[in-house]
Amino acid sequence: MSSDGLLKNGKNGKNGKKNVVIIGGGAAGMSCAATLAQHPDKFNVTILERMSVVGGQATSIPLDADKYGTSWMNDGVQGGATSFKHTINYFQKYGHSEQDVKLQVSFGQGPDSFWTNVFPSHLVDRFSKDIKKFGKVLKIIKYTMPVLGIVPIKYMLRIFFFNPEFGEKMVLPLIALFLGTGNQTANVSCAILERLFDDPNMRLWEYDPETLLPNLPTMVTFPHLETFYADWSADLKSKGVTIRTNTDVVSILERNPKTGIKLQTAPFDPEDKKGGGDGLGMQNKRAPTTTETYDELVMCVLADDAKKLLGKTSNWKERFVLGGARFFDDITVTHSDADYFQKNFETRYRDELCAKPKSKQQEDQIAFAKNEKEGPGDEPRGYRPMYYTHSYPEDMHKIEMAFDCTNYQHQFRQEPTDRGDPAPHKAPVPYENHVFQSIFLDKTNSHLWTIDSIDESKIIEKKWWHQLGHRWQHYVRVVPNMMFINRPLRDTHTTFAGSWTLVNMHEMACVSGIAAAYRLGAEYEVFDDFAEDLVKKYLWISHGVRYRPGKKVQ
């Protein structure tokens, strides 16, 4: 539909401030806006978000508190590492708190395929030599990064003569689950594998030469994300940031070195089926469009969406880089089908799953799993896995992932017992009322899925996700060339941000948004040396610029 209005947001005001438009109100867009908002004398900031709330994939859903023990849960982003400094800083700034949790995992099924980080297993014993060799290979990758760093994991495992089953049953499920790489894990670059274990800014845990994954490492679960993002949004609005939800950017019409950005927007209702909106990406074709102009553009959307929006205004560099990011469509089913879950995963301690202990420490781990004693640091006793995977017999490189959200997310464990005191070692609801998430990866492999086995009457929600595949090509074509398409204040007046620019983590999305604001002239407020170091590294990798220290926050 032709334009029926024109919003002139260019530098036409008396104040001479630069007008910045941010497409996308997820972690990257909000972090960018928050950093720019620290300079109200320099920037007018507008966020355009097509959905009805900000937050991107960091979403929450309501639950029946009487049945499930809590009135809400996070269903997209659920938690992360204690090293997620920017994420945690934003939480705490608005009175929200992350909660520590001791990670428990359950991979595979049956004595020959199962392993966990809670107690000794036969599989870990069997591959003890491979596990030790794996640590040495990580060091080799680190010191030969320009060469081995781009090699896919599947080839690395062959080059160093690892047992194929070690890769299929231990390495691939571990990386798939925690990086969200899913069925593309075999194609993930070795650089990401090494960074995951070795880089202080990225690693989720330390490599353990005896068990690969350490016993009960500390991670964090996130607070109510919908409430947090609402509070963050309200604060930014109070600082002069314009946030327009239910607003679809239809296309980028012009990016002129002299006159700036011209784009076209339209109202968007994700629930409107009649108008052509499907809630996933179809703009309502009946909605009137409006042409708007700005000085600078920050694209905080997925790479394929950015490429599509830029259309004919894109240059060959942008088409090359953005076109190198590959995405896959996955579906998450939130449900309470305990029978399905127990059939597909090892949810309970069984003696036949446990290997013979070789030390006092392993004896203690078994006693912990059996509910006989507390764990390290007085961790409440009991085997209660949070993360699960199992591989398909037809193709061991492909997996299904799952969470026991009742065991994982802290709000489920904060209900009082009959005596009125907390019971952190035990969920306040029976197992049949636990809330699970089953994640089915890459719809082109849907013939392998067990999704039809879930009891429809116990399904709480189904949600599709468009997820980045961290293929090795991503780290050859996309990551090293981002610096050539991030050109704020120059010919394209365009900057790109989002976790896809490096690795799919909420923390990386935040850092990418901060970096975009920094490139536009905003100052980075230093609150933690570790966090500052990550910003410094990201600016060099994705923008090709050296970081100048920001001001310290008292």
C-alpha positions in Angstrom: 0.0 0.0 0.0 1.3 3.5 -0.8 2.5 5.8 2.0 -0.2 7.8 3.6 2.0 9.7 6.0 5.6 11.0 6.5 7.4 11.2 9.8 10.5 13.3 9.5 12.8 12.2 12.2 16.0 13.4 10.7 18.3 16.1 12.1 15.9 18.9 11.5 15.4 20.0 15.1 17.0 22.9 16.8 18.8 20.7 19.2 20.9 19.1 16.5 20.7 15.6 18.1 21.3 12.5 16.0 18.1 10.5 15.4 18.8 6.8 15.7 16.3 4.1 14.8 16.7 0.6 16.2 14.8 -2.2 14.5 14.1 -5.0 17.0 13.4 -4.7 20.8 15.3 -7.8 22.0 18.3 -7.9 24.2 20.5 -6.3 21.5 18.1 -3.5 20.7 17.3 -2.7 24.4 21.0 -2.7 25.3 21.8 -0.4 22.4 19.0 2.0 23.4 20.0 1.9 27.1 23.6 2.9 26.2 22.5 5.7 23.8 20.0 7.0 26.4 22.9 7.8 28.7 23.5 10.7 26.3 20.2 12.6 25.9 22.0 15.6 24.6 23.4 13.6 21.7 20.7 11.2 20.6 17.0 10.8 20.0 16.3 7.0 20.1 13.4 5.1 18.6 12.9 1.3 18.9 10.6 -0.3 16.4 9.4 -3.8 17.6 6.9 -5.8 15.6 5.6 -7.9 18.6 3.4 -6.6 21.4 6.2 -6.7 24.0 9.9 -6.2 23.9 12.4 -8.9 24.8 12.8 -10.9 21.6 13.3 -14.6 22.5 13.4 -13.8 26.2 9.8 -14.5 26.8 7.6 -15.8 29.7 4.3 -17.6 29.8 1.6 -17.9 32.5 1.0 -21.2 34.4 -1.7 -22.6 36.6 0.0 -22.0 40.0 -2.3 -24.5 41.8 -1.3 -27.3 39.4 2.3 -26.5 38.6 3.5 -24.6 41.8 4.2 -21.2 40.2 2.2 -18.7 38.1 4.9 -18.2 35.4 7.9 -19.6 33.6 10.5 -18.4 31.1 10.0 -20.4 27.9 12.7 -19.0 25.6 15.9 -17.9 27.3 16.0 -19.7 30.7 19.4 -19.1 32.2 23.1 -18.8 31.6 26.6 -18.7 33.1 27.7 -16.6 36.1 30.0 -14.8 33.6 27.0 -13.1 31.9 27.9 -9.8 33.6 25.9 -7.4 31.4 22.8 -9.5 31.6 23.0 -9.8 35.4 23.8 -6.1 35.7 20.7 -5.2 33.8 18.6 -7.5 36.0 19.9 -6.0 39.2 19.5 -2.5 38.0 15.8 -3.0 37.9 15.4 -4.9 41.1 15.4 -8.4 39.5 17.7 -11.2 40.7 19.2 -14.2 38.9 19.4 -17.3 41.1 22.3 -19.8 41.3 21.6 -23.4 40.4 23.8 -26.4 40.5 23.6 -27.9 37.0 22.6 -31.5 36.6 22.4 -33.1 33.2 21.1 -36.4 31.8 22.4 -37.5 28.4 21.3 -40.6 26.5 19.4 -43.7 27.6 20.5 -47.0 29.0 23.8 -48.1 30.7 25.6 -48.1 27.3 24.6 -44.6 26.2 23.8 -42.7 29.4 26.1 -40.3 31.2 25.6 -37.5 33.7 27.7 -35.0 35.7 26.0 -36.1 39.0 27.4 -39.6 39.6 29.9 -41.9 37.8 28.6 -43.6 34.7 29.8 -46.5 32.5 30.1 -44.3 29.4 32.5 -41.9 31.2 34.6 -44.8 32.4 34.6 -46.3 28.9 35.8 -43.1 27.2 38.2 -41.9 30.0 41.2 -41.9 27.6 39.2 -39.9 25.0 38.2 -37.4 27.7 41.8 -36.8 28.7 42.9 -36.5 25.1 40.1 -34.0 24.5 41.8 -31.6 26.9 45.0 -31.8 25.0 43.3 -31.3 21.7 41.6 -28.1 23.1 45.1 -26.7 23.7 46.2 -27.6 20.2 43.2 -25.9 18.8 43.9 -22.8 20.9 47.4 -22.5 19.6 46.6 -23.2 16.0 43.4 -21.2 15.9 43.7 -19.7 12.4 44.0 -23.3 11.0 42.1 -25.7 13.3 39.7 -23.0 14.5 37.7 -23.2 11.3 37.6 -27.0 11.1 34.1 -28.5 11.9 33.9 -30.6 15.1 33.1 -33.8 13.1 36.4 -33.6 11.2 38.4 -32.7 14.3 37.1 -35.9 16.0 38.4 -37.9 13.0 41.7 -36.1 12.7 42.6 -36.9 16.3 41.3 -40.4 16.1 38.6 -40.1 18.8 36.2 -43.0 19.2 33.2 -42.2 17.0 30.8 -43.0 19.9 32.6 -40.6 22.1 31.7 -37.8 19.7 28.2 -39.0 19.1 27.3 -39.7 22.8 29.3 -37.1 24.7 30.7 -34.2 22.7 27.9 -33.5 20.3 25.0 -33.6 22.8 27.0 -31.5 25.3 27.7 -28.7 22.7 24.2 -28.9 21.2 22.4 -28.4 24.4 24.4 -25.5 25.9 25.1 -23.5 22.7 21.7 -24.2 21.1 23.4 -25.5 18.0 21.0 -28.5 17.8 21.5 -30.8 14.8 24.1 -28.6 13.3 26.6 -29.3 16.1 28.7 -31.6 14.0 29.3 -28.7 11.6 30.2 -26.2 14.4 33.6 -24.6 14.2 36.3 -25.9 16.5 37.0 -22.3 17.5 33.6 -22.2 19.3 34.3 -25.5 20.9 37.6 -24.3 22.3 36.2 -21.0 23.4 33.3 -22.7 25.2 35.8 -24.5 27.5 38.6 -22.0 27.7 37.6 -18.4 27.1 36.6 -16.8 30.5 34.1 -14.5 28.7 32.3 -17.4 26.9 32.7 -20.6 28.8 29.8 -22.1 30.7 32.0 -24.5 32.7 35.6 -25.6 32.9 36.9 -28.7 31.2 37.2 -31.7 33.6 39.9 -34.2 32.6 38.1 -37.0 34.4 34.4 -36.5 33.5 34.4 -33.9 30.7 31.7 -31.9 32.4 32.4 -31.0 36.0 30.3 -32.2 38.9 27.5 -29.8 39.7 28.9 -26.5 38.2 27.1 -23.3 39.1 24.9 -21.6 36.6 22.1 -19.1 37.0 18.4 -19.0 36.2 16.9 -15.8 35.0 14.1 -13.8 36.7 10.6 -13.3 35.3 11.8 -12.0 31.9 8.5 -10.5 30.7 8.4 -8.4 33.9 12.0 -7.5 33.7 11.8 -6.3 30.1 8.6 -4.3 31.0 10.5 -2.5 33.7 13.5 -1.9 31.4 11.1 -0.5 28.8 9.4 1.8 31.2 12.8 3.2 32.4 14.0 3.8 28.8 10.7 5.6 28.0 11.2 7.8 31.1 14.6 8.8 29.7 13.1 9.9 26.4 13.4 6.7 24.3 10.5 6.0 22.0 9.4 2.4 22.0 6.8 1.5 19.4 5.6 -2.1 19.7 3.3 -3.8 17.1 5.2 -1.8 14.5 6.5 -3.7 11.5 9.3 -2.3 9.4 8.1 -3.2 5.9 11.2 -2.2 4.0 14.3 0.0 4.0 13.7 2.5 1.1 16.9 4.5 1.1 20.3 4.8 2.9 21.9 7.9 1.6 25.3 9.2 2.9 23.9 12.7 3.0 20.3 12.4 3.9 20.4 9.3 6.1 17.8 6.5 6.4 14.3 6.3 4.9 12.1 3.3 5.9 8.5 2.2 5.7 6.5 1.0 8.6 3.1 -0.5 9.2 1.0 -1.6 12.2 1.4 -5.3 13.0 -0.8 -7.6 14.9 0.7 -11.1 15.4 -2.8 -12.5 16.3 -4.4 -11.2 13.1 -4.8 -14.1 10.8 -7.4 -12.5 8.5 -5.2 -9.5 7.6 -2.3 -11.7 6.5 -0.3 -11.7 9.7 0.7 -15.1 10.9 2.6 -14.1 14.0 5.9 -15.3 12.6 6.8 -12.8 9.9 4.0 -12.0 7.6 3.1 -8.3 7.5 -0.6 -7.5 7.5 -1.0 -6.5 3.8 -4.1 -4.4 4.6 -2.4 -2.1 7.1 -1.5 1.5 6.0 2.2 2.2 5.7 4.1 5.3 6.8 7.5 6.6 5.6 9.9 7.7 8.3 13.4 9.2 8.1 16.3 8.9 10.5 20.1 9.7 10.7 21.3 6.3 11.8 20.0 2.7 11.6 20.8 -0.1 14.0 19.5 -3.5 12.8 18.9 -5.7 15.8 17.1 -8.5 13.9 18.3 -11.8 12.6 20.7 -11.7 9.6 18.2 -13.2 7.1 15.6 -10.6 8.2 18.1 -7.8 7.9 19.1 -8.9 4.4 15.4 -9.1 3.4 14.6 -5.6 4.8 17.6 -4.0 3.2 16.5 -5.3 -0.2 17.8 -3.2 -3.1 19.6 -0.8 -0.8 22.0 -3.5 0.3 25.5 -3.6 -1.1 27.5 -6.7 -2.1 29.4 -6.9 1.2 26.2 -6.9 3.2 24.6 -9.5 0.9 27.7 -11.7 1.2 28.0 -11.5 5.0 24.3 -11.6 5.9 23.7 -14.4 3.4 26.2 -16.5 5.2 24.2 -16.9 8.4 22.0 -20.0 8.2 18.9 -20.4 10.3 16.8 -23.4 11.2 13.2 -23.7 12.3 12.7 -25.6 15.6 9.6 -26.1 17.8 9.5 -26.1 21.6 6.6 -27.9 23.2 5.9 -27.0 26.8 4.0 -29.7 28.5 3.4 -31.8 31.7 3.5 -35.3 30.1 5.6 -37.1 32.7 5.1 -40.5 31.1 6.5 -39.3 27.8 9.4 -37.7 29.5 10.3 -40.8 31.5 10.0 -43.0 28.4 12.5 -40.9 26.5 15.0 -39.8 29.1 16.8 -41.1 32.3 14.9 -39.1 34.9 15.6 -41.2 38.0 18.7 -42.7 39.6 19.1 -46.4 38.9 21.9 -48.7 40.1 22.4 -50.1 36.6 23.2 -46.6 35.3 25.9 -46.1 37.9 29.6 -47.2 37.5 31.6 -48.5 40.3 33.1 -45.6 42.4 36.9 -45.2 42.2 37.3 -42.6 44.9 35.7 -41.2 48.1 34.5 -38.3 46.0 32.6 -40.6 43.7 31.1 -42.5 46.6 29.8 -39.2 47.9 28.4 -38.4 44.5 26.4 -41.7 44.5 25.2 -41.1 48.0 24.0 -37.6 46.9 22.2 -39.0 43.9 20.5 -41.6 46.1 19.2 -38.8 48.5 21.5 -40.1 51.2 23.6 -36.9 51.8 24.0 -33.3 50.8 26.2 -32.3 48.0 29.2 -29.9 47.8 28.5 -26.6 49.5 25.5 -28.2 51.2 23.7 -28.5 47.9 20.3 -30.1 48.6 20.6 -33.8 48.0 19.1 -35.8 45.1 19.4 -36.6 41.4 17.1 -34.1 39.6 18.4 -33.4 36.1 17.5 -30.1 34.4 19.0 -30.7 30.9 18.3 -33.8 28.8 19.2 -35.1 25.4 18.9 -38.3 23.5 20.1 -39.2 20.0 18.1 -40.8 17.2 19.2 -44.4 16.5 18.6 -43.7 12.8 21.2 -40.8 12.9 23.3 -40.4 16.0 24.4 -36.9 14.9 20.8 -35.7 15.4 19.3 -35.2 18.8 16.2 -34.1 20.8 16.8 -31.8 23.7 14.6 -31.1 26.7 14.4 -29.4 30.1 12.7 -30.3 33.3 11.8 -26.7 34.0 10.5 -27.5 37.5 13.9 -28.8 38.4 15.7 -25.9 36.7 13.9 -22.6 37.1 14.1 -21.3 40.7 10.6 -20.1 41.1 9.3 -23.7 41.1 11.4 -24.4 44.2 10.5 -21.3 46.2 7.1 -22.4 47.3 6.9 -23.1 51.1 6.4 -26.5 52.5 3.6 -27.3 55.0 5.9 -26.1 57.8 6.3 -22.8 56.0 10.0 -23.1 55.3 11.6 -23.4 51.8 12.3 -26.8 50.4 15.0 -26.1 47.7 15.8 -29.8 47.2 12.3 -30.8 46.3 9.8 -29.3 43.9 6.5 -28.3 45.6 4.5 -30.4 43.2 4.4 -34.1 42.4 6.4 -35.3 39.4 3.3 -35.8 37.3 2.8 -32.0 37.5 6.3 -31.1 36.5 6.6 -28.7 33.6 8.8 -29.9 30.8 10.1 -28.5 27.5 10.8 -30.7 24.6 12.7 -29.1 21.7 12.4 -30.6 18.3 15.2 -29.4 15.9 15.1 -28.5 12.3 11.7 -29.1 10.8 13.3 -30.8 7.7 14.0 -33.7 10.1 10.5 -33.8 11.5 10.2 -37.4 10.4 12.5 -38.3 13.3 10.7 -36.4 15.9 8.8 -38.0 18.8 6.5 -35.0 19.1 3.4 -37.0 18.3 3.9 -39.1 21.4 3.2 -36.2 23.7 -0.3 -36.3 25.2 -2.1 -33.4 23.6 -4.2 -32.8 26.7 -1.0 -32.1 28.7 0.5 -29.6 26.2 0.7 -26.1 27.7 2.2 -24.3 24.7 3.8 -24.8 21.3 6.2 -22.2 19.9 8.3 -22.1 16.8 11.8 -20.5 16.9 14.1 -19.4 14.0 17.5 -20.4 15.3 21.1 -19.8 14.2 23.1 -22.8 13.1 26.7 -22.2 14.3 28.2 -23.9 11.2 31.9 -23.6 10.5 31.0 -21.5 7.5 29.6 -18.9 9.9 33.0 -18.4 11.3 34.6 -18.1 7.9 32.1 -15.9 6.1 30.1 -14.0 8.7 32.0 -13.4 11.9 35.3 -12.1 10.5 33.6 -9.9 7.9 31.1 -8.1 10.2 33.7 -5.3 10.6 33.3 -4.5 6.9 29.5 -4.0 7.0 29.3 -2.2 10.4 29.5 1.4 9.1 27.8 3.9 11.3 28.3 7.6 10.6 29.6 6.6 7.1 28.1 5.7 3.7 25.4 3.3 4.8 24.7 4.8 8.3 24.0 1.2 9.4 25.2 -1.0 12.3 24.2 -4.6 12.9 23.7 -6.2 16.3 22.4 -9.5 17.7 23.8 -12.7 19.1 24.1 -14.1 15.6 27.1 -11.8 15.0 29.2 -14.1 17.2 27.5 -16.8 19.3 23.9 -17.4 20.3 23.8 -16.2 23.9 21.7 -13.5 25.7 24.9 -12.0 27.0 26.4 -11.7 23.5 23.2 -10.0 22.3 23.6 -7.4 25.1 27.2 -6.8 24.3 26.5 -6.4 20.5 23.9 -3.7 21.3 26.3 -1.9 23.6 29.0 -2.0 20.9 26.6 -0.6 18.3 25.9 2.4 20.6 29.6 2.8 21.3 30.3 3.1 17.5 27.6 5.8 17.3 29.4 7.8 19.9 28.0 6.7 23.2 30.3 6.0 26.1 30.6 2.6 27.8 30.0 2.8 31.5 32.4 0.4 33.2 31.0 -1.5 36.1 33.1 -4.7 36.0 36.6 -5.3 34.5 35.6 -8.7 33.2 32.5 -7.3 31.4 34.6 -4.5 30.0 37.1 -7.0 28.6 34.3 -8.7 26.7 33.2 -5.4 25.1 36.8 -4.7 24.1 37.1 -8.1 22.4 33.7 -7.8 20.7 34.5 -4.4 19.3 37.7 -5.7 17.8 36.2 -8.8 16.3 32.9 -7.4 14.9 33.7 -3.8 14.3 37.5 -3.8 13.8 38.0 -0.9 16.2 40.0 -0.5 19.4 38.2 0.2 22.6 38.9 3.3 24.5 38.2 2.9 28.2 34.9 4.3 29.4 34.0 6.0 32.6 33.8 4.0 35.8 30.5 3.6 37.5 30.7 4.3 41.2 
